[in-house]
Amino acid sequence: MSAREGRRKRRGTAKRAGSRKAAAPPETRIRGRRGKLRRSLRQTAASPEKSSVMGTFSFTFALPTRIIFGAHAFERSVGPETRRLGKRAFVVTGRSSAEKSGLLDAAVKLLEAEKVRCRVFSGIEPNPTVESAHRGAAQLKNFGADVVVAIGGGSVIDAAKAIGVAAVAGGGIQKYFGAGKVPAPNMPLVAAPTTSGTGSEVTQYSVISDPEAGTKNLIKSMNICPTTAIVDPVLAMGMPPELAAASGIDALSHAVESYVCAVAQPVTDLVNIEAVSLIAKHLPASVNLQGDYDSRCMMAYAALLGGIGINNSGTGLAHLISFPLTADYGIPHGVATGLVLPYVMEFNLPANYTKFARIARAMGEDTTGLSVADAAKMSVSAVKRLLRDVRFPASLAGFGVEDKKIKEYAPALLADKGRIANNPRVPRVEDIVTVCMKAKDIGTTA
């Protein structure tokens, strides 16, 4: 290479080097990428509309209750679980079934084997009352209990929650009617359901009747969720067919209403649609085949799922309508809710055809080739058919429900702004009247 060629090559190399920025060290490049990521995250957080989900994918889910599920779980767990929570147990139960079946005696022995002292409080009504809550609270305090054990259906568990509130928070139980009024965590509660419907073993709800006022009232607070739920399908084997039907349809109404309600969310959607599918598949056998453990087991699971759903998303118009029907006519809660459910669904269809179509498919309906709206309508007929398959009462007329009472209910129900707002479609007075009249005059027959 000549001297001239060498000088030309050096000038070209220097020129190219000057036209390029010096390469950053590796750690500088990493810091730069992190800075860009932080800026991108800040921009997305500040402008959710730029996100592919438009900032709507957010929810709150709570399940404070420890769940123990399985055959003979009660025998294995009620003693140790109660002993973990206290030394003096106030055992709440119903009028006679737990005693007649031997379950109450067995429970006391299991508790005493763990050196837990017991006081039994029996006689809880199918619709537990203010008086029962107060009487139970007085006995609980007199005994010095530090844990409550509820053995029975949803009414017993609801009563046990109210007894604990009256004893711990003090004052008349009426002051806690409504949402968020229980000021502090309740006394520890072990709930062992003997029916499969209410899901009360995992919920923040207690329904208490006030005969003097002629009302049925809801206490709603996360502070009253049971501490532990022992869900043993064996305990539900003794349910007679009519109770299995009423409680099973109650579970269905929980799952359906929580699935389509205004505050439904991804986690409750999962548990609710699974509950709908399980109930459609197993409730007929649970009702019609006495001694069929598999169906009773799946119904216990479905009711549990329904309880988890409503604990986070609540219910809707069918449950709201059921309250005065139970208070005025003594219609069991599950029956009242079940009879109005198809017509509440029919009213709610336009609010979410897609979800009602999924309910239809979950209940085994073939929606192939149908529009979403037509598929959604099949959910209503599927529920009516299930009611007939489990020999459900035909209509509200059979309970003596009067037209004038229905017309009185509607304006009062609309005054419950919170629960009305959770229904997917806001009703008018005439809509509530139409729903109730259909449940009375048509029922499950068409």
Secondary structure, DSSP 8 states (H G I E B T S, - for coil): --HHHHHHHHHHHHHHHHHS-----HHHHHHHHHHHHHHHHHHHHH-GGGSTTTT---------SEEEESTTHHHHHHHHHHHHH-SEEEEEEESSHHHHTTHHHHHHHHHHHTT-EEEEEEEE-SS-BHHHHHHHHHHHHHHT-SEEEEEESHHHHHHHHHHHHHHHT-S-GGGG-EES---S----EEEEESSSS--GGG-SEEEEEETTTTEEEEEE-GGGS-SEEEE-GGGGTT--HHHHHHHHHHHHHHHHHHHHSTT--HHHHHHHHHHHHHHHHHHHHHHHSTT-HHHHHHHHHHHHHHHHHHHHH---HHHHHHHHHHHHH---HHHHHHHHHHHHHHHHGGG-HHHHHHHHHHTT---TT--HHHHHHHHHHHHHHHHHHTT----GGGGT--HHHHHHHHHHHHT-HHHHHHSSS---HHHHHHHHHHHHHTTT--
